[in-house]
Amino acid sequence: MGRALIGRLVEFGRLLRKAGPYVVLEVVLPGGTLFALLLYLHRSGQLRDLKVARALARAVNRAGSDTFDRLAYVWQPTARD
């Protein structure tokens, strides 16, 4: 029983080492799931195989800039009479 438990703990440790950067991105960054997915695709070499990568990058850029524009508008000081 002890060896089986140690084996499972070792497997769990490997899983944490592999998933660590992705989990941190998801937790820390807004929109982290998308960044984590892009990092995974880049590391696995599948990103260059995607023909829609440019369209995805444009959509992410557009969404980010739209969000920034909205936030910048909200944070502008109001005129006081």
Chimera marker file (.cmm) of the C-alpha trace (Angstrom):
<marker_set name="trace">
<marker id="1" x="0.000" y="0.000" z="0.000" r="1" g="1" b="0" radius="0.5"/>
<marker id="2" x="2.850" y="2.397" z="0.774" r="1" g="1" b="0" radius="0.5"/>
<marker id="3" x="4.412" y="1.999" z="-2.656" r="1" g="1" b="0" radius="0.5"/>
<marker id="4" x="1.115" y="2.591" z="-4.418" r="1" g="1" b="0" radius="0.5"/>
<marker id="5" x="0.560" y="5.778" z="-2.434" r="1" g="1" b="0" radius="0.5"/>
<marker id="6" x="4.080" y="7.012" z="-3.158" r="1" g="1" b="0" radius="0.5"/>
<marker id="7" x="3.618" y="6.208" z="-6.848" r="1" g="1" b="0" radius="0.5"/>
<marker id="8" x="0.415" y="8.220" z="-6.957" r="1" g="1" b="0" radius="0.5"/>
<marker id="9" x="2.059" y="11.124" z="-5.153" r="1" g="1" b="0" radius="0.5"/>
<marker id="10" x="4.910" y="11.087" z="-7.664" r="1" g="1" b="0" radius="0.5"/>
<marker id="11" x="2.407" y="11.117" z="-10.552" r="1" g="1" b="0" radius="0.5"/>
<marker id="12" x="0.529" y="13.988" z="-8.907" r="1" g="1" b="0" radius="0.5"/>
<marker id="13" x="3.796" y="15.917" z="-8.551" r="1" g="1" b="0" radius="0.5"/>
<marker id="14" x="4.532" y="15.454" z="-12.251" r="1" g="1" b="0" radius="0.5"/>
<marker id="15" x="1.059" y="16.667" z="-13.129" r="1" g="1" b="0" radius="0.5"/>
<marker id="16" x="1.529" y="19.778" z="-10.977" r="1" g="1" b="0" radius="0.5"/>
<marker id="17" x="4.877" y="20.549" z="-12.627" r="1" g="1" b="0" radius="0.5"/>
<marker id="18" x="3.331" y="20.224" z="-16.086" r="1" g="1" b="0" radius="0.5"/>
<marker id="19" x="0.168" y="22.180" z="-15.294" r="1" g="1" b="0" radius="0.5"/>
<marker id="20" x="1.765" y="24.818" z="-13.058" r="1" g="1" b="0" radius="0.5"/>
<marker id="21" x="2.380" y="27.578" z="-15.624" r="1" g="1" b="0" radius="0.5"/>
<marker id="22" x="-1.080" y="27.156" z="-17.125" r="1" g="1" b="0" radius="0.5"/>
<marker id="23" x="-2.835" y="27.285" z="-13.758" r="1" g="1" b="0" radius="0.5"/>
<marker id="24" x="-0.900" y="30.387" z="-12.737" r="1" g="1" b="0" radius="0.5"/>
<marker id="25" x="-1.860" y="32.143" z="-15.980" r="1" g="1" b="0" radius="0.5"/>
<marker id="26" x="-5.512" y="31.265" z="-15.507" r="1" g="1" b="0" radius="0.5"/>
<marker id="27" x="-5.602" y="32.485" z="-11.926" r="1" g="1" b="0" radius="0.5"/>
<marker id="28" x="-3.489" y="35.627" z="-12.189" r="1" g="1" b="0" radius="0.5"/>
<marker id="29" x="-4.339" y="37.164" z="-15.562" r="1" g="1" b="0" radius="0.5"/>
<marker id="30" x="-7.710" y="38.416" z="-16.696" r="1" g="1" b="0" radius="0.5"/>
<marker id="31" x="-8.558" y="36.270" z="-19.687" r="1" g="1" b="0" radius="0.5"/>
<marker id="32" x="-5.941" y="33.832" z="-18.435" r="1" g="1" b="0" radius="0.5"/>
<marker id="33" x="-7.706" y="30.820" z="-19.885" r="1" g="1" b="0" radius="0.5"/>
<marker id="34" x="-7.072" y="32.123" z="-23.386" r="1" g="1" b="0" radius="0.5"/>
<marker id="35" x="-3.435" y="32.869" z="-22.601" r="1" g="1" b="0" radius="0.5"/>
<marker id="36" x="-3.008" y="29.427" z="-21.031" r="1" g="1" b="0" radius="0.5"/>
<marker id="37" x="-4.504" y="27.802" z="-24.117" r="1" g="1" b="0" radius="0.5"/>
<marker id="38" x="-2.220" y="29.772" z="-26.417" r="1" g="1" b="0" radius="0.5"/>
<marker id="39" x="0.813" y="28.871" z="-24.287" r="1" g="1" b="0" radius="0.5"/>
<marker id="40" x="-0.129" y="25.187" z="-24.396" r="1" g="1" b="0" radius="0.5"/>
<marker id="41" x="-0.620" y="25.275" z="-28.174" r="1" g="1" b="0" radius="0.5"/>
<marker id="42" x="2.690" y="27.079" z="-28.610" r="1" g="1" b="0" radius="0.5"/>
<marker id="43" x="4.638" y="24.653" z="-26.415" r="1" g="1" b="0" radius="0.5"/>
<marker id="44" x="3.096" y="21.599" z="-28.049" r="1" g="1" b="0" radius="0.5"/>
<marker id="45" x="3.838" y="22.921" z="-31.547" r="1" g="1" b="0" radius="0.5"/>
<marker id="46" x="0.177" y="22.911" z="-32.538" r="1" g="1" b="0" radius="0.5"/>
<marker id="47" x="-0.100" y="26.683" z="-32.801" r="1" g="1" b="0" radius="0.5"/>
<marker id="48" x="1.764" y="26.834" z="-36.101" r="1" g="1" b="0" radius="0.5"/>
<marker id="49" x="-0.587" y="24.176" z="-37.443" r="1" g="1" b="0" radius="0.5"/>
<marker id="50" x="-3.620" y="26.359" z="-36.800" r="1" g="1" b="0" radius="0.5"/>
<marker id="51" x="-4.564" y="28.371" z="-39.837" r="1" g="1" b="0" radius="0.5"/>
<marker id="52" x="-6.943" y="30.476" z="-37.777" r="1" g="1" b="0" radius="0.5"/>
<marker id="53" x="-4.204" y="31.683" z="-35.429" r="1" g="1" b="0" radius="0.5"/>
<marker id="54" x="-4.051" y="35.098" z="-37.089" r="1" g="1" b="0" radius="0.5"/>
<marker id="55" x="-7.809" y="35.517" z="-36.858" r="1" g="1" b="0" radius="0.5"/>
<marker id="56" x="-7.679" y="34.458" z="-33.223" r="1" g="1" b="0" radius="0.5"/>
<marker id="57" x="-4.890" y="36.922" z="-32.492" r="1" g="1" b="0" radius="0.5"/>
<marker id="58" x="-6.833" y="39.710" z="-34.190" r="1" g="1" b="0" radius="0.5"/>
<marker id="59" x="-9.950" y="38.869" z="-32.187" r="1" g="1" b="0" radius="0.5"/>
<marker id="60" x="-7.994" y="38.854" z="-28.932" r="1" g="1" b="0" radius="0.5"/>
<marker id="61" x="-6.332" y="42.143" z="-29.831" r="1" g="1" b="0" radius="0.5"/>
<marker id="62" x="-9.660" y="43.693" z="-30.779" r="1" g="1" b="0" radius="0.5"/>
<marker id="63" x="-11.341" y="42.504" z="-27.583" r="1" g="1" b="0" radius="0.5"/>
<marker id="64" x="-8.456" y="43.776" z="-25.477" r="1" g="1" b="0" radius="0.5"/>
<marker id="65" x="-8.415" y="47.171" z="-27.127" r="1" g="1" b="0" radius="0.5"/>
<marker id="66" x="-12.204" y="47.487" z="-26.854" r="1" g="1" b="0" radius="0.5"/>
<marker id="67" x="-12.021" y="46.658" z="-23.162" r="1" g="1" b="0" radius="0.5"/>
<marker id="68" x="-9.226" y="49.166" z="-22.643" r="1" g="1" b="0" radius="0.5"/>
<marker id="69" x="-11.192" y="51.850" z="-24.482" r="1" g="1" b="0" radius="0.5"/>
<marker id="70" x="-14.245" y="51.234" z="-22.296" r="1" g="1" b="0" radius="0.5"/>
<marker id="71" x="-12.194" y="51.314" z="-19.112" r="1" g="1" b="0" radius="0.5"/>
<marker id="72" x="-10.391" y="54.475" z="-20.197" r="1" g="1" b="0" radius="0.5"/>
<marker id="73" x="-13.748" y="56.126" z="-20.874" r="1" g="1" b="0" radius="0.5"/>
<marker id="74" x="-15.120" y="55.118" z="-17.467" r="1" g="1" b="0" radius="0.5"/>
<marker id="75" x="-12.017" y="56.298" z="-15.623" r="1" g="1" b="0" radius="0.5"/>
<marker id="76" x="-12.066" y="59.772" z="-17.185" r="1" g="1" b="0" radius="0.5"/>
<marker id="77" x="-12.755" y="62.532" z="-14.677" r="1" g="1" b="0" radius="0.5"/>
<marker id="78" x="-16.184" y="64.091" z="-14.901" r="1" g="1" b="0" radius="0.5"/>
<marker id="79" x="-16.708" y="67.829" z="-15.310" r="1" g="1" b="0" radius="0.5"/>
<marker id="80" x="-18.049" y="69.472" z="-12.193" r="1" g="1" b="0" radius="0.5"/>
<marker id="81" x="-20.311" y="72.508" z="-12.457" r="1" g="1" b="0" radius="0.5"/>
<link id1="1" id2="2" r="1" g="1" b="0" radius="0.2"/>
<link id1="2" id2="3" r="1" g="1" b="0" radius="0.2"/>
<link id1="3" id2="4" r="1" g="1" b="0" radius="0.2"/>
<link id1="4" id2="5" r="1" g="1" b="0" radius="0.2"/>
<link id1="5" id2="6" r="1" g="1" b="0" radius="0.2"/>
<link id1="6" id2="7" r="1" g="1" b="0" radius="0.2"/>
<link id1="7" id2="8" r="1" g="1" b="0" radius="0.2"/>
<link id1="8" id2="9" r="1" g="1" b="0" radius="0.2"/>
<link id1="9" id2="10" r="1" g="1" b="0" radius="0.2"/>
<link id1="10" id2="11" r="1" g="1" b="0" radius="0.2"/>
<link id1="11" id2="12" r="1" g="1" b="0" radius="0.2"/>
<link id1="12" id2="13" r="1" g="1" b="0" radius="0.2"/>
<link id1="13" id2="14" r="1" g="1" b="0" radius="0.2"/>
<link id1="14" id2="15" r="1" g="1" b="0" radius="0.2"/>
<link id1="15" id2="16" r="1" g="1" b="0" radius="0.2"/>
<link id1="16" id2="17" r="1" g="1" b="0" radius="0.2"/>
<link id1="17" id2="18" r="1" g="1" b="0" radius="0.2"/>
<link id1="18" id2="19" r="1" g="1" b="0" radius="0.2"/>
<link id1="19" id2="20" r="1" g="1" b="0" radius="0.2"/>
<link id1="20" id2="21" r="1" g="1" b="0" radius="0.2"/>
<link id1="21" id2="22" r="1" g="1" b="0" radius="0.2"/>
<link id1="22" id2="23" r="1" g="1" b="0" radius="0.2"/>
<link id1="23" id2="24" r="1" g="1" b="0" radius="0.2"/>
<link id1="24" id2="25" r="1" g="1" b="0" radius="0.2"/>
<link id1="25" id2="26" r="1" g="1" b="0" radius="0.2"/>
<link id1="26" id2="27" r="1" g="1" b="0" radius="0.2"/>
<link id1="27" id2="28" r="1" g="1" b="0" radius="0.2"/>
<link id1="28" id2="29" r="1" g="1" b="0" radius="0.2"/>
<link id1="29" id2="30" r="1" g="1" b="0" radius="0.2"/>
<link id1="30" id2="31" r="1" g="1" b="0" radius="0.2"/>
<link id1="31" id2="32" r="1" g="1" b="0" radius="0.2"/>
<link id1="32" id2="33" r="1" g="1" b="0" radius="0.2"/>
<link id1="33" id2="34" r="1" g="1" b="0" radius="0.2"/>
<link id1="34" id2="35" r="1" g="1" b="0" radius="0.2"/>
<link id1="35" id2="36" r="1" g="1" b="0" radius="0.2"/>
<link id1="36" id2="37" r="1" g="1" b="0" radius="0.2"/>
<link id1="37" id2="38" r="1" g="1" b="0" radius="0.2"/>
<link id1="38" id2="39" r="1" g="1" b="0" radius="0.2"/>
<link id1="39" id2="40" r="1" g="1" b="0" radius="0.2"/>
<link id1="40" id2="41" r="1" g="1" b="0" radius="0.2"/>
<link id1="41" id2="42" r="1" g="1" b="0" radius="0.2"/>
<link id1="42" id2="43" r="1" g="1" b="0" radius="0.2"/>
<link id1="43" id2="44" r="1" g="1" b="0" radius="0.2"/>
<link id1="44" id2="45" r="1" g="1" b="0" radius="0.2"/>
<link id1="45" id2="46" r="1" g="1" b="0" radius="0.2"/>
<link id1="46" id2="47" r="1" g="1" b="0" radius="0.2"/>
<link id1="47" id2="48" r="1" g="1" b="0" radius="0.2"/>
<link id1="48" id2="49" r="1" g="1" b="0" radius="0.2"/>
<link id1="49" id2="50" r="1" g="1" b="0" radius="0.2"/>
<link id1="50" id2="51" r="1" g="1" b="0" radius="0.2"/>
<link id1="51" id2="52" r="1" g="1" b="0" radius="0.2"/>
<link id1="52" id2="53" r="1" g="1" b="0" radius="0.2"/>
<link id1="53" id2="54" r="1" g="1" b="0" radius="0.2"/>
<link id1="54" id2="55" r="1" g="1" b="0" radius="0.2"/>
<link id1="55" id2="56" r="1" g="1" b="0" radius="0.2"/>
<link id1="56" id2="57" r="1" g="1" b="0" radius="0.2"/>
<link id1="57" id2="58" r="1" g="1" b="0" radius="0.2"/>
<link id1="58" id2="59" r="1" g="1" b="0" radius="0.2"/>
<link id1="59" id2="60" r="1" g="1" b="0" radius="0.2"/>
<link id1="60" id2="61" r="1" g="1" b="0" radius="0.2"/>
<link id1="61" id2="62" r="1" g="1" b="0" radius="0.2"/>
<link id1="62" id2="63" r="1" g="1" b="0" radius="0.2"/>
<link id1="63" id2="64" r="1" g="1" b="0" radius="0.2"/>
<link id1="64" id2="65" r="1" g="1" b="0" radius="0.2"/>
<link id1="65" id2="66" r="1" g="1" b="0" radius="0.2"/>
<link id1="66" id2="67" r="1" g="1" b="0" radius="0.2"/>
<link id1="67" id2="68" r="1" g="1" b="0" radius="0.2"/>
<link id1="68" id2="69" r="1" g="1" b="0" radius="0.2"/>
<link id1="69" id2="70" r="1" g="1" b="0" radius="0.2"/>
<link id1="70" id2="71" r="1" g="1" b="0" radius="0.2"/>
<link id1="71" id2="72" r="1" g="1" b="0" radius="0.2"/>
<link id1="72" id2="73" r="1" g="1" b="0" radius="0.2"/>
<link id1="73" id2="74" r="1" g="1" b="0" radius="0.2"/>
<link id1="74" id2="75" r="1" g="1" b="0" radius="0.2"/>
<link id1="75" id2="76" r="1" g="1" b="0" radius="0.2"/>
<link id1="76" id2="77" r="1" g="1" b="0" radius="0.2"/>
<link id1="77" id2="78" r="1" g="1" b="0" radius="0.2"/>
<link id1="78" id2="79" r="1" g="1" b="0" radius="0.2"/>
<link id1="79" id2="80" r="1" g="1" b="0" radius="0.2"/>
<link id1="80" id2="81" r="1" g="1" b="0" radius="0.2"/>
</marker_set>
